[in-house]
Amino acid sequence: MSQHTYIIPYYKNNNEIYVLIAEKKKYSRKDGFLHNNAGQYILIGGHLEKNMNVVENMIKEFHEETGHNLNYNKVKLLDIDNKYFFVGTYNCNFNEYNTFKDLNEKQYKFRELNNIFWVNLNKVKNILINHNKNINSKILSHEYYDSLRKNLLYMSDKNKYKYIYENDKIDLNKIKKWYPTKELNSLIKKYKKDNKSNKEILNKFLYPRIINNDKKIKNEIIYTLNKYITKNGQYDWFVEGLDSFINIIQNKSPKNIKKSPKKESPKKFKVNKNRFPKNENSKPLQKSRFPKNTKGYVPPHKRNLF
């Protein structure tokens, strides 16, 4: 089961509270894979590594994206009864607030983010929802297809590439050939025969047709990409995390905040009892929020959209 961790850094300035969110890149121009929540506003986080403490995973993901370490003892887990994701909060001091604010001005090269920015707590939920619902997966699918074709033309015939994309501003000096196997998995299976690998299907069947701009294959690829982007572009867990945090601030109640598990040495990760901390007064966090045979939260990878 795929699980994720997210962190909500916040800063209090007199009576105002600001929350740090980020804008996700659409896709990697180096490797060619589409990001989950492509182009959306998100909470910073990522996949929960096996045998890793939840809080340490939040800190690791934040460091990978911003280059900055958070103080382990300042991370507080929100009591969200959901087996698919964990959300923590982090109260930033003035120096941390300015450090994160200056990252964009210093043009920091984020790994998977376009930028990070502070948003007023009263506005953050509406800003995130309004931006994300306006991400057009069909337009993004066409954009990704065009970039994939540019990449293939550049790799196969640089002269042809320069002729077609003479004014293109994409720097491909360090870019390698793209292999979007996850994104095109259902299409690859359709044309897969014998024991050929995914790369063989891409190299010998799909790529030549993409270079020649075959209309049938183009439509099939764009449909497959649209399906993939829609399925992996859900943002309801970000909203749920923000809702829980906003309720805590408004009610000024510590009930929904849990203590972070004690930091353990890497040797103990294999038998780490604190990986999924339990709620002291109610059900464990592992248990689903919804009773059986009722409609409730369904994670993106289990949703049937088409």
N, C-alpha and C positions, 0 to 999 in steps of 0.2 A: 504493500500500500504506500503510495507516494504522499509524503507529509512535508509541510513547509513551515518556516518560521519568518516572522516579520517584526520590525522594530519601529516604534513611533517616538523619535526624539522630539522633545518639546521644550519651549523656553518661556518662562514667566517674566513679563515686563510690566510692573505695576499691576493693573487690573486686566491686562491683555495677555493672552496665551497664543503662542505661535507653534505650528506643527511643521516638521520637515518632511516633505514628500519629494518624489523624483519623477522625471519623465523618462520612460524607457525608450531605448533605440528601437527602430523598426526591425533591423536585421544587421547581422555582422558582415561588414564589407570585406573582411579578411577571410572568413571561413564560409560565408554564404548561408548561415542558418537563420531562420526566423525566430525572433524572441517571443516568449510567452508575453501576453499583454503588450504586444508591439505598438509603440507610439503612445501608450496610455500613461496617465498619471498613476503612480503606484506608491505603496509603502516599500521601503527598502528591505529586502530579504531574499530567501531562496530555499532550495531543497534541503531538507534535514538529512545530514549525513548519518550513516549507520554508526551506532555506538558513540555518538557525540551528544553531549549535554545540550539541552534546548537553548539555554542562555548563551553558551559558548558558540553555538551555531549562529545565533543572531549577531554576535560580535564579529565572528569570522566573515559572514556575508557582508556586514557593513564595512569592514576593513577592505574586503576585496573590491567593493564598489567605490569607496571614497578615499582609501589610503589612510584612514584614521581609526585608532583603537578606542573603543568605549570602555568605561570603567565597569567591570563585572558587577561590583556590589551596588551600582546605581540602577541596574536593570530590574524592573518589576514586571512580573507576568500578569497579564489580564486573565481573569477567570472566565474564559470562553470555553464552553463545554462543546468542543468540536474535535473530532479525531483526525481531521485533515490538516489543520493549521494551528499554530501558536502565535500569539502577538504579545510583545513586551513593550513597555514604555521606558523612556530614558530622560530624566530631567537635566537639561544642559545648563552649564554655567555660562557666564557672559563671554568668556574666551572661546568656548566651544561654539556658541551662537555665531560669533563673528567669523570663526574659522570656516564653518560650513557656508556662511553667507558669501565669503570671499572666494570660494572655490571656482564659481562660474566666472568671476571677474579675472581670475588668474588663468582662465582657460585650462582648467585641469582636465586631463584626458581620462574620462571615465571609461570603464570596461564595457558596461552594458547600458549605461545611462547617457542621455543627452545633457541633462543638468539636474541639479537639486535646488530647492528653494523653500523659503519659509512662507507659510500661509496662516492667516488668522484662523483660530479654532472655529469661530462662528461661521466662517465661509468655506472651510476646507472640504467639507463633505459635498456641498453643491458644486464647487469648482471641479472636484474629481469626477463626480457623476456626469456633469454636463460635458466635460471634455471627452471622457471615455465613450459616452454613448454616440458621440459624433465621429468616432473613428470609423471610416468606411472600409470594410474588409474587401470589397470588390475593387476599389481603387488601389488599395495596398497590394492586392494580388496582382493587378496589372503592373504596378510599379516594381514589384519583386521580379516578375517575369522579364520585364525589360532589362533589369539589372543583371539577371542570370544570363540573358542572351548577350549582353555586353561583355560579361565575363568570359563566356565561351568564345566569342569572336576574338577577344583579345588574346586568349590562350592559343587559338587555332590559326589565326591570321591577323597579325598586328596591322598590316597595311589595309586590310578590309575594315578593321575596326576604326582606324583613323579616318578612312573615307566616309564611313557611315556616321561616326560620332566625333567629327572633327572638333566641335566646340564643347565636347563633354568635359566636365570639370572633375570627374572622379579620378582619383590617384590610384592606379592599379599596380604601381611598382612593386609593392610587397604583398600583393594579393595572390593567393593560390587558387587552383581550380575548385569550384564549388561542387559539393556533393550533398544536395538537400534530400537525403534518404528518408528522414522522419517526415518531412513536410509532404513528400510525394509518395509515401509508403503505399497508400491504397491504389494509386495509379501504377506503381511498379509491380504490385501483385497482379494487376490485371494483365500485364504483358509478360509476366514472368513465365518462362517455360524451362523444362528440364531442371537442372541444378545450377543455373546461372546465378551469379551473385547480383546484389543490387547495383553495384558499380558497373557491372557488365551491361545491365539493362539501361542504365543511364548513359554510359559511354557509346554503346553500339546502336541503341534504338532511339532513346529520347533526345539526346544531345544533338545528333545530326539534324533531326527534324526541328529542334528549337533554332538552330543556326539558320536553317532555311525558312524559318517562320511558318511552318506548317500550321494551317488554320485549325484543323481538327485537334492536333496535339496541343496547340496553344489554348483552345477552349477547355480541353480536358484538364490541363495543368492549372489554369486559372480557377476552374471549379474546385479542384482538389485543394488548392491553396486557400481559397475562400472558406472552405469547410474547416481546414486546419486552423486558420486564424480565428474564426468564430468560436471554435471549440476551446482554444487556448487563450481566449481573450476575455474571460469572465473576471469581473472585478468585485463580486459580491463579498468576498472575504475581506477585502480592504475596507469596504463600507461597514461590515460588521465589526471589525476591529476599531474603526473610528467611532462608531456608535457606542461601543462599550466604554471607550476612553472618555467621550463627551458626557456620557451619563455619570461617570465617576466624578468628573470636574463639576458638573452642574449640581449633583447631589452632595458633593463634598463628603462622600462616603468611602471608607477604605474596604468595604465588603468585597468588591470585585477585583481587588489587587492581592496577588499572592506573593509570598516571599520567594526570591530566587533560590533554586537548589544550591546547596553548598558546592563550591568548586572542588572537583576531584581530580586526581592525577590521571593522565592518559591510561595508566595501567589498569584502572578500575572501570574504564569505559565499557568493557565487555560485559560487565555485570552491574551496570549503572542503574540503580533503583530510582534515581532522581531524574531519569531522562524525560519521563512524562509525569511531572509532579501531580499529586492528587489534591483535590479540594478538601480542605480539612473538615468542612461542615456538611458537605453534600456528596454528590456522585463524582466519580473520578472523571478527569478531563478526557480520558480515552473513550468514554461511552458516548454514543451518538446523542445529539440533542433531541432527536425525533423518535417517538415510539414506532413500533413496527406497523406496517400496513398504512402509514400515513405519508402524505407528501411533505418533503422537507428538503434540507440542503443536499444537493448532489454535486460532487466535485467535478471540475471540468472534464477530466479524462474519462468519466463515466456517463457523460451526457450524450444523448442521441439528438442531433440537431438537424440531420438531413434524412 
